[in-house]
Amino acid sequence: MDVISVVAQDNFNLDLTFANGERRAFDMRPLLRLKPWNRIAAPALFKLARVDYGTVVWPGNVDVAPDTLYLESVRTGSNRSYGSRIS
């Protein structure tokens, strides 16, 4: 599932929107203790998160697989609804 937008929060959480319209929150704190993510553990660097090729990336070729972001995040809402229209 591709990520279409990201907002990096002060508490090292990512607010993500996925291609299916789901909004989800992902806590990066456990990963920031590990390589290569420890390179973005400073708040200023963490805030440089952006979306590229359907996932979240940071300078220095640091990224997280989109499947990990989706499967290990918590749903927070939806940007759009899918389903049938009643005419």
C-alpha positions in Angstrom: 0.0 0.0 0.0 1.6 3.3 -1.1 2.0 6.3 1.1 0.7 9.5 -0.5 1.4 12.0 2.3 3.4 12.2 5.5 3.6 14.7 8.4 6.5 14.1 10.9 5.4 15.0 14.4 7.5 16.3 17.3 7.1 13.0 19.2 8.7 10.9 16.4 5.3 9.8 15.1 4.4 9.9 11.4 0.9 10.9 10.3 0.5 9.0 7.1 -2.1 8.9 4.4 -2.2 5.8 2.2 -3.5 5.4 -1.4 -6.7 3.8 -0.1 -7.6 7.0 1.8 -6.7 5.6 5.2 -5.0 7.9 7.7 -2.7 6.1 10.1 -0.1 6.9 12.8 3.3 5.2 12.9 5.6 5.4 16.0 9.2 5.6 14.8 10.7 5.6 18.3 11.5 1.8 18.3 13.3 2.0 14.9 15.3 5.1 15.9 17.5 2.9 18.1 18.5 0.8 15.2 20.7 1.3 12.1 20.1 3.1 9.7 17.2 4.9 11.4 19.5 6.1 14.2 20.8 8.7 11.7 17.5 10.5 11.8 16.9 10.4 15.6 17.5 14.2 15.9 14.1 16.1 15.7 15.4 18.4 13.0 16.4 15.5 10.8 13.3 13.5 11.5 11.1 16.4 10.4 12.7 16.2 6.9 10.5 13.2 6.1 8.9 13.2 2.7 7.1 10.8 0.3 9.0 9.3 -2.6 8.2 6.2 -4.6 5.2 5.4 -2.4 7.0 5.4 0.9 8.5 7.7 3.5 12.2 8.8 2.9 14.8 11.0 4.6 18.1 12.4 3.4 20.9 9.9 3.3 18.8 7.1 1.7 16.9 6.3 4.9 13.4 4.9 4.4 10.8 2.5 5.8 9.1 -0.1 3.7 5.5 0.9 2.9 4.2 -2.5 4.0 5.9 -2.0 7.4 4.4 1.5 7.7 0.9 0.2 6.9 0.9 -3.1 8.9 2.5 -1.6 12.1 0.6 1.6 12.2 -2.7 2.5 13.9 -5.7 3.8 11.9 -6.6 7.3 12.8 -9.3 8.2 10.2 -10.0 8.3 6.5 -9.6 11.1 3.9 -12.2 9.7 1.6 -14.8 7.0 1.7 -15.1 4.1 -0.6 -18.2 2.2 -1.3 -21.3 2.2 -3.5 -23.3 5.3 -4.1 -27.0 5.1 -3.6 -28.8 6.8 -6.5 
